[in-house]
Amino acid sequence: MDVTINHKITLFDLFLNYVIRILMDFYETQKKYRKKTFKVFASLFLKIFLITISILIGWRIGASDKDILLLENEKKIKSYEVSLLNLEEKVVSIKLKLKEANRALREKNIIEGENYGFDAKKVLAIALAKGISEEKIINHIRILTGKEKCRNFITKEMAVSTENFIPPNSFLTLLGGGLRLKAEGVSIDNSPDKPFFDPNKPINVSLIYFGGTETISKKLPISKKIYAGRFVTNIIIKKSNVRGSIIVKYNTCKL
């Protein structure tokens, strides 16, 4: 009797253990499935979150660049407007000054009965119309009317070219290369045997400075002033005792 009951209990325990194991496996499977589903949703949410953040950051950077470009354009527009206003003010100021100058000249002409200053007024108007600044014109007038503080003259010999002869040193360089001179004259008898120039006839003197060339055709002696800012260079060219040459004297003055 006891053996049968124990045997029945043992079978029941085995059945119970089997059921419990099945239930535990089911719950384990459910737990793993829930964890896997959670991981999938968490990964998807994280990807969506990162994509959203990237889009927002990109949009913000683009908006910032756009704002910077707008600010720069506004600054350029304001600078252009200010420059335009300044130019308009200068034009109005120049017109008023010309009007005052015309009125003063008319009054002086009426009093003296002369066309006083007509050429100067004409040159001034042409210079302003060509775009030469008022400050530059004023500085040149100050140079012409100011007192000069000059250095001593320096004397140089310079060979003169002719149509039949070009001497080795046909250029004279002055002021550290800032000024170059070349002179060309007419042969005394137009003969290759006597290539020296005739000092009694006009000569052509080329002055090369500031990237340009100016040619003077005159008889000796020749005088020339070159203005540069608040400095002026005085040049005197005259006959020399050396055949085929001329004397070049120059100095600089501060105004």
Secondary structure by P-SEA (a helix, b strand, c coil): caaaaaaaaaaaaaaaaaaaaaaaaaaaaaaaaaaaaaaaaaaaaaaaaaaaaaaaaaaaaaaaaaaaaaaaaaaaaaaaaaaaaaaaaaaaaaaaaaaaaaaaaaaaaaacccccaaaaaaaaaaaaaacccaaaaaaaaaaaacccccccbbbbbbbbbcccccccccccccccccbbbbbbbbcccccccccccccccbbbbbbbcccbbbbbbccccbbbbbbcccbbbbbbbbbbccccbbbbbbccccc
